[in-house]
Amino acid sequence: MPGIAAGRVKIAQLAVDRRFAGQGLGTWLIWYTAALVHELRHRVGCRILSLDAKPDTATWYERHGFERNVLEQIDRENRARSEGRDPARLGISMRFDLHEAKR
């Protein structure tokens, strides 16, 4: 379920069962969520749809209009290192700007 925070909606735990992969369900979920947030964005003051992608799914999200959130990713990796965690295990911070999206 998306959560609204700080001008963005963050998608958490988006997945499609492998048995249904390749049928367009993931694409539909992303575009449905984007359309819903786009409708609400002026009332709730949000512009960005964000998520943390598994490394092997980042290019899929990029094909659907998401961009890597490079500066946030660097901050998260630095924070992980300072806490003794492996930054390679972090998800990749991604963002989709609803204002700039071409519809």
Secondary structure, 3 states (H helix, E strand, C coil): CCEEECCEEEECCCCCCHHHCCCCHHHHHHHHHHHHHHHHHHHHCCCEEEEEECHHHHHHHHHCCCEECHHHHHHHHHHHHHCCCCHHHCCEEEEEECCCCCC
